[in-house]
Amino acid sequence: MNLKDLAESRIVIDADVCSGKARIRGTRVPVSDILLALAEGMSHQDILRNFRSLQPKDIQAALAYCFCITDGVNLRISSSFS
């Protein structure tokens, strides 16, 4: 699975959940929380312990999403905005 597919399969945006922030599908964990934890030096294991609803692929998806956004990759993220 390439980075674009990984991000598209696990990241969603819903105006009514997490203030419309990109989040991991099926959770209330924003991508930004995962990226902040990584930036602060948390290990993947620590993140999975602190966010029990996450799976290892969710951390990879958050990073893939970040890469795609910053590299200008056109993502088709499931979203619901009124």
N, C-alpha and C positions, 0 to 999 in steps of 0.2 A: 504494500500500500504506500503510495507516495504521500508527501506532506499535505498537499491540497486535499486529497481524499480523506486523510486522517482528520484534518481540521473540520472538513465538512460533515463527517460522520459523527463527530462527538461534541461539536460546539453549536449552541443555539442562542438566539436572541429573542426575548419576549418582553414587550413593553411592561407587562404586569409582574414580571419576576426580576428581582435584583436591579430594580430601576432601569431596566432595559440594557444592562451590561451583558456582554458576551459571557456565557457560562457553560459549564459542562452539562450536557444533556442528562436529564433525569435528576439533577441536583440543583442546589441553590448556591453552588460554589462558582463565583466569578473567575474568569481566566486571570484577571488582574490580581486576585488573591494568590493564585498559584505562582504567577510571575514574581510577585513581591516576595513570597517565601523563598523562592530560588535565589533572587537577588540578595536577600539577607543571609544566604549561605545555608539554608536548610537542605538537608539531604532528601532524596526522593522518599526514603523510608520514613523520615520525620513528617513529611507532608502527608503521606498516606496514613500515618498515625493520627495526625491532627485533623484531617478531613476524611473521616471513616467511610464516606460514601464514594470516595474516589478509587479508581483502579490505576495501575501503573500507566496504561495507555492514555489516561486522561491527562497526565502530566506531559506526556509526549505531544498530545493534541494541543495543549495550551501553548507549548513552544512552537509547534507547527503553525498554529494560528498567528502567533506573533511574527514569525518569519514571513508568512504569506502577506500579512498586512504591511509590514515594513518594506517588502520587496515588490509590492504592487501586483501580487497575484490576485486575480479576480475570483473571489470565493462565492459560492452559493450556499450561504448559511441560512438555515431555517429560521425564519423570524415572523413575529406577529406584532405589528404596530397598527393601531387604529388610525 
